[in-house]
Amino acid sequence: MADRYFPNIMPDFMQEDPSIEHYQDGQKIPEQGTEGSLLRLLATPYSATVSEKLKRAALDLKETILVETWGLSGQKVDDFTIYSGALGTALLLFKSFLVAKNVNDLSLCSQIVKACDSASLQSRDVTFICGRAGVCALGAVVAKYMGDDQLLHYYLMQFKAIRLSKDLPDELLYGRTGYLWACLFINKHLGKGTISPTDTGAVVKEIFRNGRKLGGRSRSPLMFEWYGEKYWGAAHGLAGIMHVLMHFELKPDEHEEVKETLNYMIQNRFPSGNYLASEEDKRRDVLVHWCHGAPGIALTLVKAAEVFGDKEFLQAAIDAAEVVWNRGLLKRVGICHGISGNTYVFLALYRLTGNVEFLYRAKAFSCFLLDRVHKLISKGEMHGGDSPYSLFEGIGGMAYLFLDMVEPTNARFPAYEL
């Protein structure tokens, strides 16, 4: 199991030392990628120094990612998705625009979305992360920021033309929940009601109807299947579905079903504090990923603490974050199943509680990446991802995280938190 992650030898908490910025005066600077260089970063003041280092690293990574995913491809799109394709690069550019205010990022983002629009016209996938809805939703939002009303109208009409088939699953990456998240993204940026509650309400109702069929007494009130397995995690299972449902106005009985589903997961977690990948996998406590395991479920529990105000959900999220701290320095870089994604657990808890210890832990994971990731990947000790420049599997996710670390109270896991 331990071969999945690096032992976390970083202090649980370290006070910042303002004098560390002058460490080089008459003293030897530790070599990058060593324990000394990482500890020096952890002791360096975050607000003025480390955040600026992360921002510069993010903008450098963005340029590399652009060359590899857009420039070298001849601006031809084979994979249009946010998960592993060109739309992930576009979303990174949009984030870069929001942080650095460089209008060139917005213009280039729009160009990539346009190419993804052409590439996705025949796609039957309807979600934000892996489908046509992501293209239209991001396209509409970018058009709004550009002040292009004609393009905004085009993408909104294209989005509203998307139809959900009856045999669609309910999960986030390929199902109804992923479509609903795209609706939430549009309404956040373009205004409440841009996608009407009538339209989204019908999809929410269908999800509850399907969940009740597999749920029941002595079990979780809601349960769902994807390819024959009853998953728990954010990507394909309960956590992702509950997370999105909590963004909508629910009836009292629906509220209770969501709460009790989350309580079922908490009560049946592993003794370690980690969470099952699926109902069928009750002995294999190995995955500490956003997609499967404590990280993604922790983000959902943070949302539950916000929505319901229950201390039990907050404590469960903190317990899950402890698992992430101890076992979350994965030997992968991305946000789906890597260190970058796991870092968002600490950022979410910092946003909710204001506890600086959670910000420190987010800083620690980010500094680990900043200090060591390139060396570890080049030595073959860390996996760079099957799509090494992509948002969800590769260094695109790390760049996105670094941009989020500039203003940590505004940080949101891309395509999951709002």
N, C-alpha and C positions, 0 to 999 in steps of 0.2 A: 504493500500500500504506500509506503513512504517513498517509493521510486516515482510517485506521481507529483511530488512537491519537494521544494527545498526546505530544510529545517529552518525555522524562523529563529535566528539568533539575535534579532534586534531587541533592544530593551522594550519592555511593555509600555514605558513612557519615558521621555527624556525632556528635561527643561532646556529651552533654547538659550544659547550663549551669544549675546550681541557682539562680543569681542572676536568670535570665530571668523568673522568676515576679514579680519586682519591677520588670520592665522599664518599666511604666507610670509609675513614680515619677519625675516630672520629665522624662519622655521621651514622644515621640509614639508611640502604638500604631499599627502598620501597619493600613491598611484591609483588612477581610476580603476574600479573593478575590484578593489581590495576591501577588507573589513574596515580599515582605517578611513578610506575615502567615503564609505557609506555612513559610518558613524559621524564623520565630519558634516555630511549633508544633514543628518538628523538633528545635529546640534545647531545648525545654521538657522537664523531667524527666517520663518516661513514667509511672512507677509511681503517683505521687500526683496528678498534674495532668492529663496528657493522657487517661489511662484514665477519669478522672472526667468529663471533657468528653465523651468518646465515650459513656459510660454515659448521661449526661443527654440527649445528642442522640438516642440509641437509644430512650429512654423517651418522648421527645417525638414521634419518628417513629412509634412504636407507636400512640400515641393518634390521630395523623392517619390511619394505615392502618386502624385500627379504624372510624373514622367513615366512611371511603371504601368499605371492603369489606364492612362489616357494618351499620353504622348507616344509611347512605343507601340500602342495598339493601332496607331493611325486613326484614332478617334472612332474606332469601330467597336461596337458593343456586342459581345457574345453572351455575357452574363449581366443582366440589367439589375439584379437584385441589390437591396441594401445589405443583405447578409454577406455575400461574397463577391459582389460585382460592382459595376460602375456607379450605381445609385448610392452605394456606401461612400464612395469618393465625393459625390455631390453633397451628401449630408455632412461630411467632414468639412467641406468648403463652406457650407451654410453656417456651421458652428464657428468656423474661423472668422467668417464675416461678422457674426454677432459679438465675438470677443475682440477682434482686432480692427473692425470697422473698415476693412479694405474692400472697396466696391468691386475690385477686380475678381475677388473670390466669388461674389454674388453673380457676376456676369458669366464666369466660367462654370459655376454651378448650374446656371440656367442652360448653358450649352450642353452640358452632360445630361441633364434631365431630358432635353429635347431628343438626344440620341437614344436615351432609354425609352422614351415614349414610342419611338418608331420600333424599337426592338421588342417591346412588350405588347404590341397591339393584338397579337393572337394568343397571348397568355391566358390561361384559364385560372391562374392563381390570383387570389383577390385580397391578399393581406398587405400590410405596410412593409413588413420586413422582406417578404419573398414574392410579392405579387404586384399586379397592376395598380392596386390602390396606393401603394407607396409612391409610384411614379406620379400619379395624378395629384395626390395630396401634397407632396413636396413641390411639384411644379406649380400648383396654385399658390402656395405660401410664398415661394420665391418670387413669383410674378407680382404678388401684393407688395413685397418689399421693394421690387424694382419700379413699382408704379405703372405696370403694364396691365391695364384693365382688360384689354382684348385677350391677352394670354391667360389672365386669371379666369375669365369666363370660359375659355376653351377647356382648361384643365378641370374646372368645376363641373362642366357639362360631361366631360369624359368620366369623371369620378361617379357622377350620379347615374351614368349609363351602366355601371358595373352591376351585375346580377349574381346573387348567391344561389347556388344549386342546392337542392334538397339533400344531396348526399355529402355535403360539405362537412368536414369535422368541425369541432368547436374550439380547438386549441389556437395558440397565438401565431405560430409560424405559417400555417397554411389554412387556418380555419376562420370561423365566424368572429372569434375574439380578435384576431389580427386585422380583420376588416373594421371592427368597431374602434380599434386603436387609431386607425387612419382617420376615422370620423372625429375622434377626440382631438387629434393633431390639427385638423382643419379648423375645428371650432375654437381651439385655443388661440390660433394665430389670426383667424379671419373674423372671429366673432361668434358668440353663442347663438346657436340656431342656424348657422350656415348649412349644416346638415341637420335636418329637423328631428326633434325628439320622437316624432311619429315613426320615422324611418328606423332610427336606432332602437326605439322601444320594441319594435317587432322582432328585431334580431336578438335583443336581450331576452325577450319572452321565449323565443325558440331555444336559446341556450339553457334556460332554467328547465324547460320541458324535457330536453334531452338529458340533463343532469339528474333529474329525479328518477328517470327510468332505471339508471344503474345504481343510484343511491338508495338508502332506506334505513330502517331501524337496525340498531346495533352496528351500523356502518356509517360512513360519511353520508350526510343528507344529499350531497351532490357528488356525482362521479362521472367520469368521461373516459372514452377509449380513443386511442389513436393507434392504428395498425394492430389492434387486438390487445394492446396493453393499457392498463389504467395508470397513466403517469401522474406524478405529483409535481413535477418541476415547472419552471417558468416557461420554457419553450413549448412544451407539448401537453402540459398537464394542469392540475388543479391550481397551482400557485399563479400561473399566468392568467388563467380564466378568472379566478377570484379577483386578481389585481385589477383587471379591466372592468369587471362588473362593479367594483366599488366606486368607479368614477361616475356612475349613473344614478338617477333617482330611482330607488328601489321601493317596492311595497314592504310593509312590515314583515310579512312572512318570508320574503326574499332576503331581507336584511338578516333575519335569523338563520336562514339556510347558509348564507355566506359565512357568518360568524361560527356556526357549528361545524361547517366544513373545515375551517381553519383550526378550530379547537380539536377536531378529530386528528388532524395532522400533527398538532403539537403533542397530543396525548400518545400518539403512536410513533413518535420519532425514535431514533436509535438512542441507546443509553449515552452515547458520546455527545449527543446534542445535534448531530447531523440528521438529515432527513432522507427518507427512502426515495429512490429514483422512481419506483412504481409499486403498486400493490403486490405485484408478483415477485418483488425483489427485496424481501424482508430481512435478509441476512448479509447482504453485500454492502457494507458501509465503507465505500471507497470514493464516491464522487462528491467533490466540493466545488461545484461549478454554478454559474448562473443558470444554465440549462437544466441541470439535475443536481439537487442537493441544497445545502444550507444557504448559499449566496442568493439565489433567485427567490427562495422562500423568505429569506430575511427582508428583502425589499418589499415583498407583499405584506409581511407582518408590520413593517413600518407604516405602510399605507393603512392597514387595519387600525393601528394605534391612532392615526390621524382621524380616520372616519368615525370610529366607535368610541374613542377615548378610553379604552380599556387598558389598564396597567398590565394585564396579563399578556396582551399582544406586544407591548413594548418590551417586557422582560423576555419574552420568547425571541424577539428580534435581537436583543442584546446577547442572549445565550447563543444564538446562531452566529452572531458576529465573532464570538469567542472561538468557535470552530473555524471560521474563516481566518482569524488571526493565526491560529496554530497550524492549520493545514491548507491554507489558501495561497501560499506562494508557489503556485503551480509551475510546472516545467513547460508552460505554454504562455504566450504573450497576449492573446486576444481577449475580447470581452465576453464571448459566449462561454468559453471554457479555458480561461486564462487569468493571469494576475490582474490585468486591466479591468476586467469585469468585476472581479472580487473586491476591488478597491471601492466600488460604488456602495457597498454595504456600509462602510464606515462614513462615507459622505452623507448617506441618507440618514443615519443616526445622528450625525453632527447637525444636520439641518433641523431635525426634529427636537433634539435635546439641548443643543448649544454646548454640549460637553466637549471641551478642547481635546480630551483624550482620544475621541473618535477622529478628530481632525488630524491629530498626530499620527494615528494609525494609517489614515489615508495618505498622509505625507510619507510615511515609512514605506508603504508598498510602492508609491510613485517613485520615491528616491531609489528603491531597489531596482526598478525598471530603468530609470535614468542612468544609474551608475553601472549596471551590469548586463542589461539585456543584449546589447550588440555583441559583447564578448562571449556570453553564454551561447548565443545562437551560432556564432562563427565557430565555436569549439564543439558544437553538436551536443551540448549539454542542455539545451532548451529548444523546444519545437517552435519554429517561426510561423506555423499554420499551413494548412493545405493550400490556402490562398494567401500568401504571405504579406500582401499589401492591402488586404481587405479590411472592412470595418469590424466584422464580427470574429474573424479568425486570425487576423494578422496585425501588423503595426499600425494600421488605420485606427484600430480601437485604442491603441496606446496614445496616438496623437490626439484623439478625441478626449481621452481622459486628461491628458496634460493641459488641454485647453480648459476643461472643466475645473481643473485645480487652480486656475487663475482667480476665479470667484467661487470658492467652494460652496457657499450657501445657495448658489444658483445651479449647482451640478445636478444633472439628471442622467440616469442610465439611458443611452440613446435607444429610441424606439420601444421603451418600456415605461420609464417614469415620465410624467408630464410636468 
